[in-house]
Amino acid sequence: MKKFIKIALSIIVIAALAIFAGVQYLLSQPAPEGFPILEYHMVQEQNPDKAYEYNVPPADFEAQLDYLQQEGYTTISIRDYLRAKKGLQELPEKPVILTFDDGYESNYTELLPILERRGLKATIFMVGNDIGKENYMSWDQLKDIQHRGVEIGSHTANHLPLTEMDLNTARDEVKLSKLLMEWNGVNTIYTLSYPNGKYTKDLLEILKEEEYLAAVTGDPGLNTFETNPYLLQRINIPHPMFGLTEFKWRLIKGRIFTQLGIYQHKS
């Protein structure tokens, strides 16, 4: 038994050293082209029991923003990216997109003041039928936050996995969310976040037909003008367990996935 344990530990050590060497090699290579889209959910002082892993406390979030600024990043919206893709504007040297799924009320009460104080852009993806419910933004808050410069997108009508329903139902989910917000005074919805980050080829066609211009996935990596706009890659930023070091490694993860070509979402 002891011999087996020693062999197992040796294999683990060798594997760990090989992974470390591989990461070191990739980081020694020229950085790949592309910019990150970061996936958040909520930024609030109190950590909710049922959504603890989705919350980044304000102090940690501001530390992450400080790091991005030190590294020369400038926030843009997804619409900025789409306009630049068509040659209608130029992007900063190192763009980054901050996205927030679900539309929690703390996006308005705690996140918005941080964004405004720093002059940053962001995109929030709303679940249509959750607007106005407890812990989610109200219609007045939603329209106000948009008027104050935050881009609004759709996270479907009911946050159900689109890949687990028939295509007609999936179409209703993306169509009704868009119409609901636009009919209630929100500016035209052009972007969507796939629930759970999952998608199929058929869903891409549905989004085009329903006049969406872009969508974000749960696939980590960096984005360029060659990235399929309906398959934009995002780096998930959960509740930090290891402070800023973890955030830095998540950014590195996006770079490594791009270098390895794990997700090749070309137009």
Sequence and secondary structure as in RCSB ss.txt:
>XXXX:A:sequence
MKKFIKIALSIIVIAALAIFAGVQYLLSQPAPEGFPILEYHMVQEQNPDKAYEYNVPPADFEAQLDYLQQEGYTT
ISIRDYLRAKKGLQELPEKPVILTFDDGYESNYTELLPILERRGLKATIFMVGNDIGKENYMSWDQLKDIQHRGV
EIGSHTANHLPLTEMDLNTARDEVKLSKLLMEWNGVNTIYTLSYPNGKYTKDLLEILKEEEYLAAVTGDPGLNTF
ETNPYLLQRINIPHPMFGLTEFKWRLIKGRIFTQLGIYQHKS
>XXXX:A:secstr
 HHHHHHHHHHHHHHHHHHHHHHHHHHHS   S B EEEE B  SS  STTGGGB  HHHHHHHHHHHHHTT EE
  HHHHHHHHTTSS   SSEEEEEEEE BTHIIIIIHHHHHHHT   EEEE GGGTTSTTB  HHHHHHHHHTT 
EEEE  SS   GGGS HHHHHHHHHHHHHHHHHTT     EEE GGG   HHHHHHHHHTT  EEE S  S B T
TB GGGB  EE  S SSHHHHHHHHHHHHHHHHHHTS   B 
